[in-house]
Amino acid sequence: MTRTFLLLQLSSEGAPYSAVAETLESLGFRPETEGYDFVYDWGREATVGETLEFADRIQEALKGSRVSFRIESSEE
């Protein structure tokens, strides 16, 4: 199964963390405590193309919030 992890870097001039969390949770992410801020569990193996499209959706959802993110997907 594929899991996609996000590590966030927020700006003090940007959106509040609670608003960012709400946005990400609306995309299906849940908070993570082991080295990353959020994780998305695909429930299956995802293709590279699917993960790239998902990254585009994340970027669009966070646009204007002054949040930088690092995305990493892995198979378990």
BELWONOR-V870401 format. One record per pair of residues at least 4 apart in sequence whose C-alpha atoms are under 7 Angstrom apart, sorted by the first residue. I is the first residue (numbers start at 1). J is the second residue. If there is no record, write none. Layout:
BEGIN
I_J ; I_J
END
This chain:
BEGIN
1_42 ; 1_43 ; 1_44 ; 1_45 ; 1_75 ; 1_76 ; 2_41 ; 2_42 ; 2_43 ; 2_44 ; 2_45 ; 2_46 ; 2_73 ; 2_74 ; 2_75 ; 2_76 ; 3_39 ; 3_40 ; 3_41 ; 3_42 ; 3_73 ; 3_74 ; 3_75 ; 4_39 ; 4_40 ; 4_41 ; 4_71 ; 4_72 ; 4_73 ; 4_74 ; 5_36 ; 5_38 ; 5_39 ; 5_40 ; 5_71 ; 5_72 ; 5_73 ; 6_36 ; 6_37 ; 6_38 ; 6_39 ; 6_69 ; 6_70 ; 6_71 ; 6_72 ; 7_36 ; 7_37 ; 7_38 ; 7_69 ; 7_70 ; 7_71 ; 8_37 ; 8_67 ; 8_68 ; 8_69 ; 8_70 ; 9_67 ; 9_68 ; 9_69 ; 10_14 ; 10_66 ; 10_67 ; 10_68 ; 11_66 ; 11_67 ; 14_65 ; 14_66 ; 14_67 ; 15_19 ; 15_20 ; 15_65 ; 15_66 ; 16_20 ; 17_21 ; 18_22 ; 19_23 ; 20_24 ; 21_25 ; 22_26 ; 23_27 ; 23_61 ; 24_28 ; 24_29 ; 25_29 ; 25_30 ; 28_40 ; 29_38 ; 29_39 ; 29_40 ; 30_38 ; 30_39 ; 30_40 ; 31_37 ; 31_38 ; 31_39 ; 32_36 ; 32_37 ; 32_38 ; 32_39 ; 33_37 ; 42_46 ; 46_50 ; 46_51 ; 47_51 ; 48_52 ; 49_53 ; 50_54 ; 51_55 ; 52_56 ; 53_57 ; 54_58 ; 55_59 ; 56_60 ; 57_61 ; 58_62 ; 59_63 ; 62_67
END
